[in-house]
Amino acid sequence: MLLLLKDQITIMRKILFLSFIFFYSSVLFAQKNLIPMPQHLEISKQGSFPLKGNLTVGAGAFETQAKYLANQLESLLQTKVTLKKSGPIRFQKINNTVSEKHDYYELKIGPSGVFIAASTESSAFYAVQTLLQLVEENQASGSIPALEIKDYAKFTYRGAHLDVSRHFFTADEVKLFLDYLSRYKMNKFHWHLTDDQGWRIEIKSHPKLTAIGAYRAVTDDVKDSKLTKDGRYGGFYTQEQIKDVVAYANKLQIEIIPEIEMPGHAQAALAAYPELSCTGGPFQVGTTWGVMDDIYCPKEETFALLEDVIDEVVTLFPSHYIHIGGDEAPKTRWKTCAHCQEMIKKEGLKDEFELQSYFIKRMEKYINAKGKDIIGWDEILEGGLAPNATVMSWTGIEGGIHAAKTGHDAIMTPVSHMYLDYYQGNPQSEPLAFNAELRLDKVYSFNPIPKELNAQEAKHILGPQANMWTEYITNFKHVEYMLFPRLLALSEVAWGTSKPEAYKSFENRVIHEFTYLDRKKINYSKAIFELNGNIVSRDGKMYYELSTIKNDNTIRYTTDGTAPTVQSAVYKEPVVVDRTMTINAANFSAARMVGSVLKQDFVISKSTGKSVQLLHEPNEAYQANGTATLVDGVYGNKQYFKKNWLGFNGKDLVATIDMSEPVSFSNVELNVVDQNASWIYYPQAVKVYISQDNQNFTLVKEVGKEVIAVSKGTIKLSFEKQTAKFVKVEVQHLNKIPAGSGGAGSPAWLFVDELSVY
């Protein structure tokens, strides 16, 4: 009997111990769901702070933040929260003695209270954001476990950008955008207010900028786009609305940096005031995307208007910075403009690039006199950098490196890692986006400080910024979709706690954060659950490999074009592709599909999977899967050129297919793209040759530009049946883009996909 009692006690102790371990692990896991992850977090075993009943917040030195916290807690907990001079939730001001620890704060939680120690108003605000995430996480349990956080930001500049010119968003929607930034401790909002397609800020001294420049007649999107013409389109913000948004941002500790584009991206302004151009116009507000040749002419009346604009802008925005653009300014008009050429001589400039530098430096001097500094896209480096300018490095990281090495500040926003208008998943299951891909893991992997910089130079890197260009983003729910969840990765990069080895942990926190986004009805991409498909050739056969980042899910698929269900085949090994088929696959968790269906069509021809040799290599940015791209049985998506297309700039496609053995055929098909706004043009001619020895070729068919122009992107060459071992296809590019088009005089791009032999 005594032995039995001892056994029972031992069992009970084990149960209690395991229960404690489970509870402590759950507590630890719950606190690890913070985004961005704090620099230092320590879980205590000393009880918890209760969230039930009435709460009191002691303002201390931070009355504004205490009021904000009290209001948020009342809304979140649906309970009475009292604001007093002191209380169990209390604020205290401390000194930050380490300059590298920006926005330093401490957060201590225990049974007796919550203690927030902050060095600045902004750091107190960020402490509140962390606390609110902890309250949300532990609301169901009724208490927050004891812990201690010591936290700070690595970068002083943690930015996000919104283009309101290509598509317009209301002041209330901009405020929502600011709300999203503030939750994740972002502190800069780059407001892109002017561009070719619309001028969005009221300038009282020049009312035509909005009366004319804020509205375009129509949106003439590029060919093959899913967007349709939408009629007259536009809008602008009154100065009162801007003041209201700026005040709102200030409460969220966000600095709004306005962008007024110059000297390029000015067609909306030129439509209102054509006398500011080199030609005198007339112009209309831009109706297509791309880069326009007509830019500001650097004459006195142009500078007078821009100075008037700056005079009003500086009264609206307390920001230390004014962004002046400086990017994508073609010199086409300047090269033939008598005034511009005379100015080059008068000022002792070498060329039009130095004329742009003169333009930027002159405007910088005026803006500096107003107590502001300028930011410009990295093209402001061309012709010489203005003395006090900060470079926003977008074409890559090289602009930021150059700026830092020459003693200038830089903001890192490379197109490769920071452009949120790119697809974040498979284009077939994602909304229309720009023709590139930026997945969550790539955003998270970005290190804003290039390895080429030493410690002193690295101090000039202010931080990262992600850009939301809105050519294909027509409403705010779509803005949300493109922002989330990539904003979460950006926030951790900007805060300085992203680590390559911690991506799996971050990914789990993102999935957990989806609960919050669902509760707030915020639209977001579920591409994180998406399957990835990869075409491989092995042993003379072609296979379709499937993979997923969620390894605990089951992949199910079909090959007959039907949607996968819980009864469909379980993916265990690559699927053999030996016939024309449609593979549909999806992730399943238990009996529920997770994420979207991955659909891949395969159209098999006699050339599928064969070896291909190219005379000219494609451009390094558009190599897809190499030569296999041309014979993988997959047709390219004309909205997305990074995958399933080979891109050539100023070169022909000359491809020789080795059919392995002599085969008979009478048709050759290929797909091409015509999107002139992106400098992509149909080919001028296509020729098909055959050979038995890969040395002596005979021309069997040729088509010219008249046939190609009506091909709708699929060029079919039919001829008498031939038998050959080698098939050579020559696709001749357009040598120069015609006058009057974007990029006039430059070599046209040629994009080619599947070479099918029947």
Buried (B, 14 or more C-beta within 10 A) or exposed (E): EEEEEEEEEEEEEEEEEEEEEEEEEEBEEBBBBBBBBBBEBEBBEEEBBEBEEEBBBBBBBBEEBBEBBBEBBBEBBEEEBEBEEEBBBBBBBBEBEEEEBBBBBBBBBBEEBBBBBBBBBBBBBBBBBBBBBBBBBBBEBEBBBBBBBBBBBBBBBBBBBBBBBBBBBEBEBBBBBBBBBBBBBBBBBBBBBBBBBBBBBBBEEBEBBBEBBBBBBBBBBBBEBEEEEEEEBBBBBEBEBBBBBBEBBEEBBBBBBBBBBBBBBBBBBBBBBBEBBBBEBEBBBBBBBBBBBBBBBBBEEBBEBBBBBBEBBBEBBEBEBBBBBBBBBBBBBBBEBEEBBEBBEEEEBEEBBBBBBBBBBBBBEBBBEBEBBBBBBBBBBBBBBBEBBBBBBBBBBBBBBBBBBEEBBBBBBBBBBBBBBBBBBBBBBBBBBBBBBBBBBBBBBBBBBBEEBEEEBBEBBBBBBBBBBBBBBBEBEBBBBBBBBBBBBBBBBBBBBBEEEBBEEBBEBBBBBBEBBEEEEBBBBBBBBBBEBEBBBEEEEBBBEBEBBBEEBBBBBBBEEEEBEEEBEEBEEBBEBEEEBBBBBBBBEEEEBBBBBBBBBBBBBBBBBBBBEBEBEBBEEBBBBEBBBBBBBBBBBBBBBBBBBBBBBBBBBBBBBBBEEEBEBBBBBBBBBBBBBBBBBBBBBBBBBBBEEEEEBEEBBBBEBEBBEEBEBEBBBEBEEBEBBBBBBBBBBBEBBEEEBBBBEBBBBBBBBBBBBE
